[in-house]
Amino acid sequence: MIKLLFFGRLGDFAGDVAPQIEATEGLTPALVRDSLATDYPTLAAELSQPQVLVSLDQRIARWDQVISDGAELAFLPPVTGVKCQPISISAFRTLILIWRLNINGCEN
């Protein structure tokens, strides 16, 4: 199984997308995006924007990178209103950790 995560506004478009999909040989983020197009055309259109990034197991990945069984595939939306600058892998991992804490969270 492959765990799917949609960050930011992409999560709004993802709606009721299953949180996991079956791993198949040769599956890539691009193929996952394309497979979503049938049931979620608006999401697929958003994921096709050139500024959208993907990460595999908390590392920025290429759209044509093969996904291993048990991997976590995250779709990262473009950031607007700020000057885009690359961030380090450790900073990216910190953002993922903060996001997970908010999701699994501390409900008050």
C-alpha positions as a LaTeX table, in Angstrom:
\begin{tabular}{lrrr}
\hline
Residue & $x$ (\AA) & $y$ (\AA) & $z$ (\AA) \\
\hline
Met1 & 0.00 & 0.00 & 0.00 \\
Ile2 & 1.03 & 3.58 & $-0.64$ \\
Lys3 & $-0.09$ & 6.31 & 1.74 \\
Leu4 & $-1.34$ & 9.48 & 0.03 \\
Leu5 & $-1.08$ & 12.96 & 1.52 \\
Phe6 & $-2.37$ & 16.20 & 0.01 \\
Phe7 & $-1.05$ & 19.40 & 1.57 \\
Gly8 & $-2.60$ & 22.85 & 1.64 \\
Arg9 & $-5.30$ & 23.64 & $-0.88$ \\
Leu10 & $-4.67$ & 20.31 & $-2.63$ \\
Gly11 & $-6.31$ & 18.67 & 0.38 \\
Asp12 & $-9.46$ & 20.68 & $-0.33$ \\
Phe13 & $-9.58$ & 19.28 & $-3.86$ \\
Ala14 & $-8.76$ & 15.75 & $-2.67$ \\
Gly15 & $-12.04$ & 15.49 & $-0.77$ \\
Asp16 & $-12.81$ & 11.81 & $-0.34$ \\
Val17 & $-9.74$ & 10.37 & $-2.10$ \\
Ala18 & $-8.76$ & 7.12 & $-0.40$ \\
Pro19 & $-5.84$ & 7.66 & 2.00 \\
Gln20 & $-4.02$ & 4.63 & 0.57 \\
Ile21 & $-3.71$ & 2.95 & $-2.81$ \\
Glu22 & $-2.38$ & $-0.40$ & $-3.93$ \\
Ala23 & 1.26 & $-0.47$ & $-4.96$ \\
Thr24 & 1.80 & $-1.78$ & $-8.47$ \\
Glu25 & 4.99 & $-2.39$ & $-10.38$ \\
Gly26 & 6.28 & 0.75 & $-12.09$ \\
Leu27 & 3.84 & 3.10 & $-10.35$ \\
Thr28 & 4.99 & 6.73 & $-10.35$ \\
Pro29 & 3.52 & 9.96 & $-8.92$ \\
Ala30 & 2.56 & 10.95 & $-12.47$ \\
Leu31 & 0.62 & 7.71 & $-12.91$ \\
Val32 & $-1.12$ & 8.24 & $-9.55$ \\
Arg33 & $-2.10$ & 11.76 & $-10.67$ \\
Asp34 & $-3.36$ & 10.43 & $-13.99$ \\
Ser35 & $-5.39$ & 7.69 & $-12.30$ \\
Leu36 & $-7.10$ & 10.30 & $-10.11$ \\
Ala37 & $-8.25$ & 12.23 & $-13.20$ \\
Thr38 & $-11.26$ & 9.99 & $-13.88$ \\
Asp39 & $-12.93$ & 10.48 & $-10.51$ \\
Tyr40 & $-11.28$ & 13.75 & $-9.47$ \\
Pro41 & $-10.67$ & 15.87 & $-12.59$ \\
Thr42 & $-10.32$ & 19.14 & $-10.67$ \\
Leu43 & $-7.74$ & 17.60 & $-8.34$ \\
Ala44 & $-5.83$ & 16.14 & $-11.31$ \\
Ala45 & $-5.81$ & 19.56 & $-12.97$ \\
Glu46 & $-4.43$ & 21.15 & $-9.79$ \\
Leu47 & $-1.79$ & 18.43 & $-9.45$ \\
Ser48 & $-0.75$ & 19.09 & $-13.07$ \\
Gln49 & 0.28 & 22.66 & $-12.27$ \\
Pro50 & 4.04 & 22.98 & $-12.86$ \\
Gln51 & 4.68 & 24.40 & $-9.37$ \\
Val52 & 3.25 & 21.35 & $-7.57$ \\
Leu53 & 5.94 & 19.14 & $-6.05$ \\
Val54 & 5.81 & 15.56 & $-4.87$ \\
Ser55 & 7.70 & 13.87 & $-2.10$ \\
Leu56 & 8.31 & 10.20 & $-1.44$ \\
Asp57 & 9.00 & 9.28 & 2.17 \\
Gln58 & 9.57 & 12.94 & 3.06 \\
Arg59 & 12.04 & 13.62 & 0.24 \\
Ile60 & 11.32 & 15.72 & $-2.81$ \\
Ala61 & 10.93 & 13.35 & $-5.76$ \\
Arg62 & 10.50 & 13.44 & $-9.52$ \\
Trp63 & 7.11 & 12.78 & $-11.07$ \\
Asp64 & 8.59 & 9.80 & $-12.92$ \\
Gln65 & 10.23 & 8.19 & $-9.88$ \\
Val66 & 9.01 & 4.66 & $-9.17$ \\
Ile67 & 7.13 & 4.32 & $-5.87$ \\
Ser68 & 7.96 & 1.42 & $-3.56$ \\
Asp69 & 5.34 & $-0.53$ & $-1.65$ \\
Gly70 & 4.86 & 1.01 & 1.80 \\
Ala71 & 5.93 & 4.47 & 0.66 \\
Glu72 & 4.33 & 7.76 & 1.61 \\
Leu73 & 3.48 & 9.95 & $-1.40$ \\
Ala74 & 2.78 & 13.60 & $-0.65$ \\
Phe75 & 1.59 & 16.28 & $-3.05$ \\
Leu76 & 2.83 & 19.76 & $-2.15$ \\
Pro77 & 1.04 & 22.86 & $-3.45$ \\
Pro78 & 2.80 & 25.93 & $-4.78$ \\
Val79 & 3.46 & 28.69 & $-2.29$ \\
Thr80 & 2.09 & 32.08 & $-3.27$ \\
Gly81 & 2.78 & 35.57 & $-2.04$ \\
Val82 & 6.35 & 34.89 & $-1.01$ \\
Lys83 & 9.64 & 34.69 & $-2.80$ \\
Cys84 & 10.30 & 31.02 & $-3.48$ \\
Gln85 & 13.56 & 29.75 & $-2.14$ \\
Pro86 & 14.75 & 26.19 & $-1.79$ \\
Ile87 & 14.58 & 24.68 & 1.69 \\
Ser88 & 16.78 & 22.03 & 3.16 \\
Ile89 & 15.61 & 18.47 & 3.60 \\
Ser90 & 15.75 & 18.90 & 7.38 \\
Ala91 & 13.47 & 21.95 & 7.15 \\
Phe92 & 11.09 & 19.98 & 4.93 \\
Arg93 & 11.04 & 17.11 & 7.42 \\
Thr94 & 10.27 & 19.59 & 10.19 \\
Leu95 & 7.30 & 20.91 & 8.20 \\
Ile96 & 6.02 & 17.35 & 7.72 \\
Leu97 & 6.39 & 16.68 & 11.46 \\
Ile98 & 4.47 & 19.85 & 12.35 \\
Trp99 & 1.74 & 18.92 & 9.88 \\
Arg100 & 1.45 & 15.40 & 11.34 \\
Leu101 & 1.23 & 16.77 & 14.87 \\
Asn102 & $-1.60$ & 19.03 & 13.76 \\
Ile103 & $-3.41$ & 16.18 & 12.04 \\
Asn104 & $-2.95$ & 13.59 & 14.79 \\
Gly105 & $-3.11$ & 16.40 & 17.13 \\
Cys106 & $-3.70$ & 17.95 & 20.22 \\
Glu107 & $-7.40$ & 18.60 & 20.36 \\
Asn108 & $-8.24$ & 21.07 & 23.07 \\
\hline
\end{tabular}
